[in-house]
């Protein structure tokens, strides 16, 4: 997998980074942790300057829209 490499800033979490970068956390947090072995062992709040590779995430599945009126 290819992706972009970033560095964490003070107070960053993996979920927070995923939300900022992808606009969501569902399905991508797991991909980021898989792409970066050992990242989870750094704790919930990442040390400042931690290198993180952000993979190109798959498109979020679209849910059928429910129309109240036709």
Backbone atoms as SQL, in Angstrom:
CREATE TABLE atoms (id INTEGER PRIMARY KEY, chain TEXT, resi INTEGER, resn TEXT, atom TEXT, x REAL, y REAL, z REAL);
INSERT INTO atoms VALUES
  (1, 'A', 1, 'UNK', 'N', 0.846, -1.189, 0.000),
  (2, 'A', 1, 'UNK', 'CA', 0.000, 0.000, 0.000),
  (3, 'A', 1, 'UNK', 'C', 0.880, 1.236, 0.000),
  (4, 'A', 2, 'UNK', 'N', 0.507, 2.192, -0.794),
  (5, 'A', 2, 'UNK', 'CA', 1.218, 3.459, -0.762),
  (6, 'A', 2, 'UNK', 'C', 0.385, 4.450, 0.024),
  (7, 'A', 3, 'UNK', 'N', 0.995, 5.542, 0.389),
  (8, 'A', 3, 'UNK', 'CA', 0.261, 6.538, 1.139),
  (9, 'A', 3, 'UNK', 'C', 1.130, 7.729, 1.440),
  (10, 'A', 4, 'UNK', 'N', 0.587, 8.627, 2.206),
  (11, 'A', 4, 'UNK', 'CA', 1.295, 9.833, 2.622),
  (12, 'A', 4, 'UNK', 'C', 1.861, 9.640, 4.018),
  (13, 'A', 5, 'UNK', 'N', 3.023, 10.226, 4.250),
  (14, 'A', 5, 'UNK', 'CA', 3.617, 10.151, 5.582),
  (15, 'A', 5, 'UNK', 'C', 3.458, 11.499, 6.263),
  (16, 'A', 6, 'UNK', 'N', 2.992, 11.445, 7.507),
  (17, 'A', 6, 'UNK', 'CA', 2.842, 12.658, 8.309),
  (18, 'A', 6, 'UNK', 'C', 3.558, 12.442, 9.634),
  (19, 'A', 7, 'UNK', 'N', 3.661, 13.501, 10.410),
  (20, 'A', 7, 'UNK', 'CA', 4.177, 13.423, 11.777),
  (21, 'A', 7, 'UNK', 'C', 3.089, 13.938, 12.711),
  (22, 'A', 8, 'UNK', 'N', 2.953, 13.266, 13.838),
  (23, 'A', 8, 'UNK', 'CA', 1.934, 13.667, 14.802),
  (24, 'A', 8, 'UNK', 'C', 2.331, 14.976, 15.475),
  (25, 'A', 9, 'UNK', 'N', 1.307, 15.702, 15.906),
  (26, 'A', 9, 'UNK', 'CA', 1.526, 16.917, 16.681),
  (27, 'A', 9, 'UNK', 'C', 1.080, 16.650, 18.120),
  (28, 'A', 10, 'UNK', 'N', 1.364, 17.570, 18.995),
  (29, 'A', 10, 'UNK', 'CA', 1.052, 17.382, 20.414),
  (30, 'A', 10, 'UNK', 'C', -0.423, 17.064, 20.614),
  (31, 'A', 11, 'UNK', 'N', -0.702, 15.978, 21.335),
  (32, 'A', 11, 'UNK', 'CA', -2.064, 15.588, 21.680),
  (33, 'A', 11, 'UNK', 'C', -2.767, 14.749, 20.625),
  (34, 'A', 12, 'UNK', 'N', -2.077, 14.394, 19.548),
  (35, 'A', 12, 'UNK', 'CA', -2.695, 13.606, 18.490),
  (36, 'A', 12, 'UNK', 'C', -3.015, 12.187, 18.941),
  (37, 'A', 13, 'UNK', 'N', -4.130, 11.683, 18.427),
  (38, 'A', 13, 'UNK', 'CA', -4.503, 10.276, 18.558),
  (39, 'A', 13, 'UNK', 'C', -4.655, 9.726, 17.148),
  (40, 'A', 14, 'UNK', 'N', -4.614, 8.423, 17.014),
  (41, 'A', 14, 'UNK', 'CA', -4.781, 7.819, 15.688),
  (42, 'A', 14, 'UNK', 'C', -6.167, 8.159, 15.142),
  (43, 'A', 15, 'UNK', 'N', -7.194, 8.068, 15.978),
  (44, 'A', 15, 'UNK', 'CA', -8.552, 8.411, 15.535),
  (45, 'A', 15, 'UNK', 'C', -8.640, 9.867, 15.083),
  (46, 'A', 16, 'UNK', 'N', -8.033, 10.762, 15.831),
  (47, 'A', 16, 'UNK', 'CA', -8.066, 12.182, 15.478),
  (48, 'A', 16, 'UNK', 'C', -7.389, 12.457, 14.146),
  (49, 'A', 17, 'UNK', 'N', -6.263, 11.801, 13.921),
  (50, 'A', 17, 'UNK', 'CA', -5.556, 11.955, 12.651),
  (51, 'A', 17, 'UNK', 'C', -6.404, 11.423, 11.509),
  (52, 'A', 18, 'UNK', 'N', -7.008, 10.253, 11.714),
  (53, 'A', 18, 'UNK', 'CA', -7.861, 9.666, 10.669),
  (54, 'A', 18, 'UNK', 'C', -9.038, 10.585, 10.346),
  (55, 'A', 19, 'UNK', 'N', -9.651, 11.154, 11.362),
  (56, 'A', 19, 'UNK', 'CA', -10.793, 12.036, 11.117),
  (57, 'A', 19, 'UNK', 'C', -10.361, 13.285, 10.350),
  (58, 'A', 20, 'UNK', 'N', -9.230, 13.863, 10.723),
  (59, 'A', 20, 'UNK', 'CA', -8.744, 15.056, 10.011),
  (60, 'A', 20, 'UNK', 'C', -8.372, 14.739, 8.566),
  (61, 'A', 21, 'UNK', 'N', -7.728, 13.613, 8.351),
  (62, 'A', 21, 'UNK', 'CA', -7.202, 13.284, 7.021),
  (63, 'A', 21, 'UNK', 'C', -8.276, 12.704, 6.094),
  (64, 'A', 22, 'UNK', 'N', -9.071, 11.762, 6.624),
  (65, 'A', 22, 'UNK', 'CA', -10.055, 11.056, 5.800),
  (66, 'A', 22, 'UNK', 'C', -11.482, 11.575, 5.968),
  (67, 'A', 23, 'UNK', 'N', -11.733, 12.312, 7.059),
  (68, 'A', 23, 'UNK', 'CA', -13.092, 12.778, 7.318),
  (69, 'A', 23, 'UNK', 'C', -13.951, 11.752, 8.023),
  (70, 'A', 24, 'UNK', 'N', -13.350, 10.656, 8.436),
  (71, 'A', 24, 'UNK', 'CA', -14.061, 9.583, 9.138),
  (72, 'A', 24, 'UNK', 'C', -13.040, 8.706, 9.849),
  (73, 'A', 25, 'UNK', 'N', -13.521, 7.862, 10.733),
  (74, 'A', 25, 'UNK', 'CA', -12.630, 6.918, 11.414),
  (75, 'A', 25, 'UNK', 'C', -13.004, 5.475, 11.097),
  (76, 'A', 26, 'UNK', 'N', -14.274, 5.242, 10.802),
  (77, 'A', 26, 'UNK', 'CA', -14.749, 3.876, 10.550),
  (78, 'A', 26, 'UNK', 'C', -14.036, 3.263, 9.357),
  (79, 'A', 27, 'UNK', 'N', -13.392, 2.143, 9.597),
  (80, 'A', 27, 'UNK', 'CA', -12.737, 1.414, 8.532),
  (81, 'A', 27, 'UNK', 'C', -11.332, 1.881, 8.197),
  (82, 'A', 28, 'UNK', 'N', -10.984, 3.120, 8.535),
  (83, 'A', 28, 'UNK', 'CA', -9.648, 3.597, 8.185),
  (84, 'A', 28, 'UNK', 'C', -8.674, 3.523, 9.353),
  (85, 'A', 29, 'UNK', 'N', -9.164, 3.637, 10.572),
  (86, 'A', 29, 'UNK', 'CA', -8.287, 3.545, 11.736),
  (87, 'A', 29, 'UNK', 'C', -7.565, 2.196, 11.735),
  (88, 'A', 30, 'UNK', 'N', -8.303, 1.142, 11.429),
  (89, 'A', 30, 'UNK', 'CA', -7.713, -0.189, 11.379),
  (90, 'A', 30, 'UNK', 'C', -6.639, -0.274, 10.295),
  (91, 'A', 31, 'UNK', 'N', -6.902, 0.359, 9.136),
  (92, 'A', 31, 'UNK', 'CA', -5.931, 0.351, 8.044),
  (93, 'A', 31, 'UNK', 'C', -4.648, 1.083, 8.442),
  (94, 'A', 32, 'UNK', 'N', -4.803, 2.199, 9.133),
  (95, 'A', 32, 'UNK', 'CA', -3.631, 2.973, 9.563),
  (96, 'A', 32, 'UNK', 'C', -2.811, 2.164, 10.566),
  (97, 'A', 33, 'UNK', 'N', -3.473, 1.520, 11.508),
  (98, 'A', 33, 'UNK', 'CA', -2.753, 0.710, 12.496),
  (99, 'A', 33, 'UNK', 'C', -2.063, -0.478, 11.830),
  (100, 'A', 34, 'UNK', 'N', -2.690, -1.065, 10.825),
  (101, 'A', 34, 'UNK', 'CA', -2.091, -2.192, 10.112),
  (102, 'A', 34, 'UNK', 'C', -0.883, -1.725, 9.290),
  (103, 'A', 35, 'UNK', 'N', -0.969, -0.550, 8.706),
  (104, 'A', 35, 'UNK', 'CA', 0.111, -0.004, 7.882),
  (105, 'A', 35, 'UNK', 'C', 1.316, 0.412, 8.726),
  (106, 'A', 36, 'UNK', 'N', 1.093, 0.685, 10.021),
  (107, 'A', 36, 'UNK', 'CA', 2.141, 1.182, 10.908),
  (108, 'A', 36, 'UNK', 'C', 2.336, 0.246, 12.096),
  (109, 'A', 37, 'UNK', 'N', 3.055, -0.866, 11.909),
  (110, 'A', 37, 'UNK', 'CA', 3.276, -1.793, 13.016),
  (111, 'A', 37, 'UNK', 'C', 3.931, -1.080, 14.208),
  (112, 'A', 38, 'UNK', 'N', 3.414, -1.364, 15.383),
  (113, 'A', 38, 'UNK', 'CA', 3.969, -0.772, 16.600),
  (114, 'A', 38, 'UNK', 'C', 3.338, 0.556, 16.978),
  (115, 'A', 39, 'UNK', 'N', 2.504, 1.110, 16.121),
  (116, 'A', 39, 'UNK', 'CA', 1.892, 2.405, 16.426),
  (117, 'A', 39, 'UNK', 'C', 0.962, 2.313, 17.634),
  (118, 'A', 40, 'UNK', 'N', 0.201, 1.247, 17.736),
  (119, 'A', 40, 'UNK', 'CA', -0.727, 1.083, 18.857),
  (120, 'A', 40, 'UNK', 'C', 0.008, 0.989, 20.192),
  (121, 'A', 41, 'UNK', 'N', 1.233, 0.493, 20.173),
  (122, 'A', 41, 'UNK', 'CA', 1.984, 0.336, 21.425),
  (123, 'A', 41, 'UNK', 'C', 2.497, 1.677, 21.965),
  (124, 'A', 42, 'UNK', 'N', 2.364, 2.735, 21.197),
  (125, 'A', 42, 'UNK', 'CA', 2.815, 4.055, 21.641),
  (126, 'A', 42, 'UNK', 'C', 1.814, 4.723, 22.581),
  (127, 'A', 43, 'UNK', 'N', 0.631, 4.112, 22.732),
  (128, 'A', 43, 'UNK', 'CA', -0.366, 4.633, 23.643),
  (129, 'A', 43, 'UNK', 'C', -1.442, 5.416, 22.916),
  (130, 'A', 44, 'UNK', 'N', -2.488, 5.797, 23.660),
  (131, 'A', 44, 'UNK', 'CA', -3.614, 6.488, 23.018),
  (132, 'A', 44, 'UNK', 'C', -3.256, 7.882, 22.500),
  (133, 'A', 45, 'UNK', 'N', -2.383, 8.579, 23.214),
  (134, 'A', 45, 'UNK', 'CA', -1.921, 9.893, 22.750),
  (135, 'A', 45, 'UNK', 'C', -0.503, 9.697, 22.240),
  (136, 'A', 46, 'UNK', 'N', -0.326, 9.946, 20.959),
  (137, 'A', 46, 'UNK', 'CA', 0.959, 9.672, 20.313),
  (138, 'A', 46, 'UNK', 'C', 2.025, 10.680, 20.724),
  (139, 'A', 47, 'UNK', 'N', 3.252, 10.228, 20.840),
  (140, 'A', 47, 'UNK', 'CA', 4.341, 11.170, 21.097),
  (141, 'A', 47, 'UNK', 'C', 4.454, 12.155, 19.927),
  (142, 'A', 48, 'UNK', 'N', 4.736, 13.401, 20.241),
  (143, 'A', 48, 'UNK', 'CA', 4.897, 14.421, 19.210),
  (144, 'A', 48, 'UNK', 'C', 6.007, 14.018, 18.248),
  (145, 'A', 49, 'UNK', 'N', 5.724, 14.146, 16.955),
  (146, 'A', 49, 'UNK', 'CA', 6.716, 13.836, 15.933),
  (147, 'A', 49, 'UNK', 'C', 6.724, 12.391, 15.469),
  (148, 'A', 50, 'UNK', 'N', 5.763, 11.582, 15.915),
  (149, 'A', 50, 'UNK', 'CA', 5.686, 10.190, 15.480),
  (150, 'A', 50, 'UNK', 'C', 5.369, 10.149, 13.990),
  (151, 'A', 51, 'UNK', 'N', 6.157, 9.404, 13.240),
  (152, 'A', 51, 'UNK', 'CA', 5.904, 9.246, 11.799),
  (153, 'A', 51, 'UNK', 'C', 4.781, 8.240, 11.590),
  (154, 'A', 52, 'UNK', 'N', 3.832, 8.629, 10.757),
  (155, 'A', 52, 'UNK', 'CA', 2.680, 7.775, 10.480),
  (156, 'A', 52, 'UNK', 'C', 2.452, 7.765, 8.976),
  (157, 'A', 53, 'UNK', 'N', 2.342, 6.567, 8.417),
  (158, 'A', 53, 'UNK', 'CA', 2.014, 6.434, 7.001),
  (159, 'A', 53, 'UNK', 'C', 0.510, 6.264, 6.883),
  (160, 'A', 54, 'UNK', 'N', -0.114, 7.159, 6.128),
  (161, 'A', 54, 'UNK', 'CA', -1.555, 7.102, 5.926),
  (162, 'A', 54, 'UNK', 'C', -1.834, 6.470, 4.567),
  (163, 'A', 55, 'UNK', 'N', -2.402, 5.250, 4.572),
  (164, 'A', 55, 'UNK', 'CA', -2.666, 4.564, 3.311),
  (165, 'A', 55, 'UNK', 'C', -3.814, 5.222, 2.551),
  (166, 'A', 56, 'UNK', 'N', -3.842, 4.954, 1.264),
  (167, 'A', 56, 'UNK', 'CA', -4.982, 5.401, 0.475),
  (168, 'A', 56, 'UNK', 'C', -6.154, 4.530, 0.891),
  (169, 'A', 57, 'UNK', 'N', -7.118, 5.122, 1.549),
  (170, 'A', 57, 'UNK', 'CA', -8.242, 4.372, 2.094),
  (171, 'A', 57, 'UNK', 'C', -9.267, 4.075, 1.006),
  (172, 'A', 58, 'UNK', 'N', -9.904, 2.949, 1.156),
  (173, 'A', 58, 'UNK', 'CA', -10.977, 2.590, 0.239),
  (174, 'A', 58, 'UNK', 'C', -12.145, 3.553, 0.418),
  (175, 'A', 59, 'UNK', 'N', -12.882, 3.727, -0.637),
  (176, 'A', 59, 'UNK', 'CA', -14.063, 4.589, -0.569),
  (177, 'A', 59, 'UNK', 'C', -15.004, 4.068, 0.499),
  (178, 'A', 60, 'UNK', 'N', -15.608, 4.994, 1.200),
  (179, 'A', 60, 'UNK', 'CA', -16.582, 4.607, 2.206),
  (180, 'A', 60, 'UNK', 'C', -17.826, 4.095, 1.494),
  (181, 'A', 61, 'UNK', 'N', -18.328, 2.917, 1.902),
  (182, 'A', 61, 'UNK', 'CA', -19.518, 2.396, 1.230),
  (183, 'A', 61, 'UNK', 'C', -20.682, 3.363, 1.390),
  (184, 'A', 62, 'UNK', 'N', -21.402, 3.564, 0.326),
  (185, 'A', 62, 'UNK', 'CA', -22.550, 4.471, 0.391),
  (186, 'A', 62, 'UNK', 'C', -23.777, 3.696, 0.820),
  (187, 'A', 63, 'UNK', 'N', -24.543, 4.316, 1.660),
  (188, 'A', 63, 'UNK', 'CA', -25.778, 3.712, 2.133),
  (189, 'A', 63, 'UNK', 'C', -26.914, 4.224, 1.254),
  (190, 'A', 64, 'UNK', 'N', -27.889, 3.385, 0.990),
  (191, 'A', 64, 'UNK', 'CA', -29.017, 3.878, 0.202),
  (192, 'A', 64, 'UNK', 'C', -29.737, 4.993, 0.951),
  (193, 'A', 65, 'UNK', 'N', -30.077, 6.026, 0.224),
  (194, 'A', 65, 'UNK', 'CA', -30.759, 7.147, 0.849),
  (195, 'A', 65, 'UNK', 'C', -32.227, 6.851, 0.985),
  (196, 'A', 66, 'UNK', 'N', -32.771, 7.226, 2.108),
  (197, 'A', 66, 'UNK', 'CA', -34.201, 7.059, 2.355),
  (198, 'A', 66, 'UNK', 'C', -34.867, 8.387, 2.036),
  (199, 'A', 67, 'UNK', 'N', -35.837, 8.328, 1.156),
  (200, 'A', 67, 'UNK', 'CA', -36.567, 9.540, 0.785),
  (201, 'A', 67, 'UNK', 'C', -37.888, 9.583, 1.529),
  (202, 'A', 68, 'UNK', 'N', -38.129, 10.673, 2.182),
  (203, 'A', 68, 'UNK', 'CA', -39.391, 10.826, 2.888),
  (204, 'A', 68, 'UNK', 'C', -40.529, 11.156, 1.919),
  (205, 'A', 69, 'UNK', 'N', -40.170, 11.909, 0.881),
  (206, 'A', 69, 'UNK', 'CA', -41.147, 12.267, -0.140),
  (207, 'A', 69, 'UNK', 'C', -40.541, 11.985, -1.503),
  (208, 'A', 70, 'UNK', 'N', -41.346, 11.577, -2.447),
  (209, 'A', 70, 'UNK', 'CA', -40.865, 11.353, -3.814),
  (210, 'A', 70, 'UNK', 'C', -41.066, 12.555, -4.663);
